[in-house]
């Protein structure tokens, strides 16, 4: 998918993330566009979407959900972090 949200002065992208607390820990990222031109579902899957979906599903035990809402694209990416929580980072 190709984003045109930045072609509008009112266009914006909100990125949110959430880290799960239970093991195995998973990270969920949400990319949500708004204020841009009307969105339509593409007639065919592009190279970028296919590459992202395959890489996430196989390499990161992940899932991707693309929602082509006319008000703006929403992409949710969920994947395993691959490590246990070791607590907050400390500065030296």
C-alpha positions, 0 to 999 in steps of 0.5 A, a space after each residue: 500500500 502507498 500512503 498519500 496522507 502527507 499530501 494534505 495539510 490536514 493529514 496525520 499519522 498516529 503511531 501507538 504501541 503496546 507491550 504485552 505483560 504475559 510470556 511470550 511478550 508481544 509488541 503491538 504497533 498501530 499505524 493510523 492515518 487520518 485527514 488525507 485523501 479518501 482511501 480505497 482498497 488496492 486491486 492487487 497486493 503490492 510487493 511491500 505489503 507482501 514482503 512485510 506480511 511474510 517477513 513478520 509471520 515467518 521471522 517474528 511470529 507476527 501478524 499484520 492487519 491492513 484496514 483500508 477504511 475510506 477515512 484512512 489506512 490502519 495497519 496493526 502489526 503484532 509480533 513476539 519480542 523474543 525476550 524476557 523482561 529484565 526490568 527498566 534500563 539503567 544509565 551508567 
